[in-house]
Amino acid sequence: MIIHTTEMQTINSFSRLEFLKEVYSIIWMLVPILTLVLGITLGVLVIVWLEREISAGIQQRIGPEYAGPLGILQALADGTKLLFKENLLPSRGDTRLFSIGPSIAVISILLSYSVIPFSYHFILADLSIGVFLWIVISSLAPVGLLISGYASNNKYSF
């Protein structure tokens, strides 16, 4: 059996299409997750900005107005500063637990969004025990904060 070069090119083009289908399926699995993370981040930025504006109005002072138009970028600047800040670890505490505690709190909060249906077609995890799983995962956030307080070995953390 002799295979011509045009037939080989046709076979190779089909194998490349199969590879692209796998890549596209991976990309489309990540799109809802990245959309969710982006939505949460923008929601937090808006809530922080509103909290600062309302607090400034209650206290009759000027609110955040220097970073961007109307101070919208102030929360983003604060978050960037927080990311690049020096890590301070307690000298008499357990440094491993002190570092793991906030991670547990943040991961549990982000995981709790996985069982919330945002629309009919935008469901990250369709589980029959969704409400109970959401309650269990959400209740882990205070445990992470308690772990950090205990690991700091500070007399005021109890």
KEROPA-846397 format. One record per residue (C-alpha): residue in three letters; x, y, z. Coordinates in steps of 0.1 Angstrom, whole numbers, plus 5000, padded with zeros to 4 digits. Layout:
<recs>
@type->ALA	u->X	v->Y	w->Z $
...
</recs>
This chain:
<recs>
@type->MET	u->5000	v->5000	w->5000 $
@type->ILE	u->5015	v->5033	w->4989 $
@type->ILE	u->5005	v->5065	w->5007 $
@type->HIS	u->5008	v->5097	w->4986 $
@type->THR	u->5021	v->5129	w->5002 $
@type->THR	u->4987	v->5147	w->4999 $
@type->GLU	u->4971	v->5119	w->5019 $
@type->MET	u->4999	v->5122	w->5046 $
@type->GLN	u->4993	v->5160	w->5047 $
@type->THR	u->4956	v->5153	w->5052 $
@type->ILE	u->4963	v->5129	w->5080 $
@type->ASN	u->4987	v->5153	w->5097 $
@type->SER	u->4962	v->5181	w->5095 $
@type->PHE	u->4936	v->5160	w->5113 $
@type->SER	u->4960	v->5152	w->5141 $
@type->ARG	u->4967	v->5189	w->5145 $
@type->LEU	u->4930	v->5196	w->5148 $
@type->GLU	u->4927	v->5170	w->5176 $
@type->PHE	u->4955	v->5188	w->5195 $
@type->LEU	u->4937	v->5221	w->5190 $
@type->LYS	u->4904	v->5206	w->5203 $
@type->GLU	u->4922	v->5196	w->5235 $
@type->VAL	u->4937	v->5231	w->5239 $
@type->TYR	u->4904	v->5247	w->5233 $
@type->SER	u->4887	v->5225	w->5259 $
@type->ILE	u->4913	v->5234	w->5285 $
@type->ILE	u->4909	v->5271	w->5277 $
@type->TRP	u->4871	v->5269	w->5280 $
@type->MET	u->4874	v->5252	w->5313 $
@type->LEU	u->4895	v->5281	w->5326 $
@type->VAL	u->4873	v->5309	w->5312 $
@type->PRO	u->4845	v->5305	w->5339 $
@type->ILE	u->4870	v->5303	w->5367 $
@type->LEU	u->4889	v->5334	w->5355 $
@type->THR	u->4856	v->5353	w->5350 $
@type->LEU	u->4846	v->5344	w->5385 $
@type->VAL	u->4879	v->5356	w->5400 $
@type->LEU	u->4878	v->5388	w->5380 $
@type->GLY	u->4842	v->5395	w->5391 $
@type->ILE	u->4850	v->5389	w->5427 $
@type->THR	u->4881	v->5412	w->5425 $
@type->LEU	u->4861	v->5440	w->5409 $
@type->GLY	u->4833	v->5436	w->5434 $
@type->VAL	u->4858	v->5439	w->5463 $
@type->LEU	u->4873	v->5470	w->5447 $
@type->VAL	u->4839	v->5487	w->5444 $
@type->ILE	u->4829	v->5477	w->5479 $
@type->VAL	u->4861	v->5491	w->5494 $
@type->TRP	u->4857	v->5523	w->5474 $
@type->LEU	u->4821	v->5527	w->5485 $
@type->GLU	u->4830	v->5521	w->5521 $
@type->ARG	u->4857	v->5548	w->5520 $
@type->GLU	u->4834	v->5573	w->5503 $
@type->ILE	u->4805	v->5566	w->5528 $
@type->SER	u->4829	v->5568	w->5558 $
@type->ALA	u->4843	v->5601	w->5545 $
@type->GLY	u->4807	v->5615	w->5541 $
@type->ILE	u->4798	v->5604	w->5576 $
@type->GLN	u->4829	v->5620	w->5591 $
@type->GLN	u->4825	v->5651	w->5570 $
@type->ARG	u->4860	v->5649	w->5554 $
@type->ILE	u->4874	v->5644	w->5520 $
@type->GLY	u->4875	v->5608	w->5509 $
@type->PRO	u->4901	v->5591	w->5487 $
@type->GLU	u->4905	v->5613	w->5456 $
@type->TYR	u->4941	v->5613	w->5446 $
@type->ALA	u->4945	v->5578	w->5430 $
@type->GLY	u->4926	v->5579	w->5397 $
@type->PRO	u->4893	v->5596	w->5390 $
@type->LEU	u->4873	v->5600	w->5422 $
@type->GLY	u->4897	v->5578	w->5440 $
@type->ILE	u->4886	v->5546	w->5423 $
@type->LEU	u->4922	v->5533	w->5420 $
@type->GLN	u->4929	v->5538	w->5457 $
@type->ALA	u->4919	v->5503	w->5467 $
@type->LEU	u->4940	v->5488	w->5438 $
@type->ALA	u->4970	v->5509	w->5451 $
@type->ASP	u->4964	v->5496	w->5486 $
@type->GLY	u->4962	v->5460	w->5474 $
@type->THR	u->4994	v->5464	w->5454 $
@type->LYS	u->5011	v->5479	w->5485 $
@type->LEU	u->4999	v->5450	w->5506 $
@type->LEU	u->5013	v->5424	w->5481 $
@type->PHE	u->5048	v->5440	w->5481 $
@type->LYS	u->5049	v->5446	w->5518 $
@type->GLU	u->5075	v->5430	w->5539 $
@type->ASN	u->5063	v->5398	w->5556 $
@type->LEU	u->5065	v->5401	w->5594 $
@type->LEU	u->5066	v->5368	w->5612 $
@type->PRO	u->5062	v->5365	w->5650 $
@type->SER	u->5095	v->5358	w->5668 $
@type->ARG	u->5080	v->5336	w->5695 $
@type->GLY	u->5052	v->5321	w->5675 $
@type->ASP	u->5048	v->5292	w->5651 $
@type->THR	u->5058	v->5307	w->5617 $
@type->ARG	u->5044	v->5278	w->5596 $
@type->LEU	u->5009	v->5280	w->5612 $
@type->PHE	u->5010	v->5318	w->5611 $
@type->SER	u->5015	v->5316	w->5573 $
@type->ILE	u->4990	v->5288	w->5566 $
@type->GLY	u->4961	v->5305	w->5585 $
@type->PRO	u->4954	v->5333	w->5561 $
@type->SER	u->4958	v->5309	w->5531 $
@type->ILE	u->4931	v->5287	w->5546 $
@type->ALA	u->4908	v->5317	w->5550 $
@type->VAL	u->4912	v->5330	w->5515 $
@type->ILE	u->4910	v->5296	w->5498 $
@type->SER	u->4879	v->5287	w->5517 $
@type->ILE	u->4862	v->5319	w->5506 $
@type->LEU	u->4871	v->5315	w->5470 $
@type->LEU	u->4860	v->5278	w->5470 $
@type->SER	u->4826	v->5288	w->5484 $
@type->TYR	u->4819	v->5305	w->5451 $
@type->SER	u->4822	v->5273	w->5432 $
@type->VAL	u->4788	v->5260	w->5442 $
@type->ILE	u->4768	v->5291	w->5436 $
@type->PRO	u->4749	v->5290	w->5403 $
@type->PHE	u->4753	v->5324	w->5386 $
@type->SER	u->4729	v->5317	w->5357 $
@type->TYR	u->4713	v->5288	w->5340 $
@type->HIS	u->4744	v->5281	w->5318 $
@type->PHE	u->4771	v->5294	w->5342 $
@type->ILE	u->4774	v->5268	w->5369 $
@type->LEU	u->4809	v->5258	w->5381 $
@type->ALA	u->4799	v->5228	w->5401 $
@type->ASP	u->4764	v->5213	w->5400 $
@type->LEU	u->4762	v->5193	w->5433 $
@type->SER	u->4731	v->5180	w->5450 $
@type->ILE	u->4746	v->5190	w->5484 $
@type->GLY	u->4755	v->5226	w->5472 $
@type->VAL	u->4740	v->5245	w->5502 $
@type->PHE	u->4756	v->5222	w->5528 $
@type->LEU	u->4790	v->5223	w->5510 $
@type->TRP	u->4788	v->5261	w->5509 $
@type->ILE	u->4781	v->5262	w->5546 $
@type->VAL	u->4810	v->5238	w->5554 $
@type->ILE	u->4835	v->5256	w->5532 $
@type->SER	u->4824	v->5291	w->5544 $
@type->SER	u->4828	v->5280	w->5580 $
@type->LEU	u->4865	v->5273	w->5575 $
@type->ALA	u->4874	v->5310	w->5570 $
@type->PRO	u->4872	v->5319	w->5607 $
@type->VAL	u->4892	v->5287	w->5615 $
@type->GLY	u->4921	v->5301	w->5594 $
@type->LEU	u->4920	v->5334	w->5613 $
@type->LEU	u->4920	v->5315	w->5646 $
@type->ILE	u->4950	v->5295	w->5636 $
@type->SER	u->4969	v->5326	w->5627 $
@type->GLY	u->4960	v->5342	w->5661 $
@type->TYR	u->4970	v->5311	w->5680 $
@type->ALA	u->5003	v->5308	w->5660 $
@type->SER	u->5013	v->5344	w->5668 $
@type->ASN	u->5017	v->5334	w->5705 $
@type->ASN	u->5002	v->5368	w->5714 $
@type->LYS	u->4984	v->5372	w->5747 $
@type->TYR	u->4957	v->5394	w->5730 $
@type->SER	u->4948	v->5369	w->5703 $
@type->PHE	u->4928	v->5347	w->5727 $
</recs>
